[in-house]
Amino acid sequence: MVVLGAGSAGATELLPSSFVLEQEGRPILLIDCGAGVLDAYRRQYQQLPEAVYISHPHMDHVADLEKLFIAACFNDKPAPRIYVPAAIVPRLTRMFDNHPGQLAEGGANFWQVLQLVAVDSGFWLAQHNFRVTPARHHQLDFSFSLSLPGRFFFTADTRPIPEVLHHLAAGGEPILHDVGLVANPSHTGIEDIKRDYDARLWPRLYLYHYYAEKDAALMEAEGFNVLRPRQRLILPAERASDVVTA
């Protein structure tokens, strides 16, 4: 897992939280696509993403979809697939309205140039069965976690979800968790982690969505793992049961 951005909406130097899942050195999935993320992805891989997962429709996680649309319009590669939890499809389609003037030259539909794939409990990609789970952010059915059992669990923007992690992240996998130094009604704070999660889980937490480097340093001083842009997190080796072959 490559960290493109590790910051909250206002942390411009850290880039908005976003990750790339690689398989054998090749990028297979971009997780979230806020402002500045697409340029960071292209610098890293010299190509457009072939698949993107959108966790929720806040601009620091979706703003660069418009930039991806323009780039894909003039690219001869297959349409990037945008995996979107079904509950947020209506909101996302309203944000990126499919009107006929999206491109000056005409002839381009937003959700055709970008192939929207609505998902419910999960989806298949690169022979892996990803799980999609509701998080606790902002309002009901608004933000959705993403995981591969035994490999990783990405919480997305969320308040603490101990009941979810207890059942769906029980394989020892690293947990990429939304945490800021101070909590608010939509995001987890470091004191929430200490209160709501068993201390035995803490070493598996990799924290992101903080505001500044000084916040990261303070959380590290308390013994927590903190993710930073351009960091590479090696995931546990896959098991035979995790892969489906044709």
Secondary structure as GFF3:
##gff-version 3
##sequence-region A 1 246
A	DSSP	beta_strand	2	5	.	.	.	ID=ss1
A	DSSP	three_ten_helix	12	14	.	.	.	ID=ss2
A	DSSP	beta_strand	18	23	.	.	.	ID=ss3
A	DSSP	beta_strand	26	31	.	.	.	ID=ss4
A	DSSP	alpha_helix	37	45	.	.	.	ID=ss5
A	DSSP	beta_strand	51	53	.	.	.	ID=ss6
A	DSSP	alpha_helix	59	62	.	.	.	ID=ss7
A	DSSP	alpha_helix	65	73	.	.	.	ID=ss8
A	DSSP	beta_strand	81	85	.	.	.	ID=ss9
A	DSSP	three_ten_helix	86	88	.	.	.	ID=ss10
A	DSSP	alpha_helix	89	95	.	.	.	ID=ss11
A	DSSP	alpha_helix	110	113	.	.	.	ID=ss12
A	DSSP	beta_strand	115	119	.	.	.	ID=ss13
A	DSSP	beta_strand	122	125	.	.	.	ID=ss14
A	DSSP	beta_strand	128	134	.	.	.	ID=ss15
A	DSSP	beta_strand	144	148	.	.	.	ID=ss16
A	DSSP	beta_strand	152	154	.	.	.	ID=ss17
A	DSSP	alpha_helix	162	168	.	.	.	ID=ss18
A	DSSP	beta_strand	175	178	.	.	.	ID=ss19
A	DSSP	alpha_helix	190	196	.	.	.	ID=ss20
A	DSSP	three_ten_helix	199	204	.	.	.	ID=ss21
A	DSSP	beta_strand	205	208	.	.	.	ID=ss22
A	DSSP	alpha_helix	213	221	.	.	.	ID=ss23
A	DSSP	beta_strand	225	226	.	.	.	ID=ss24
A	DSSP	three_ten_helix	240	242	.	.	.	ID=ss25
###
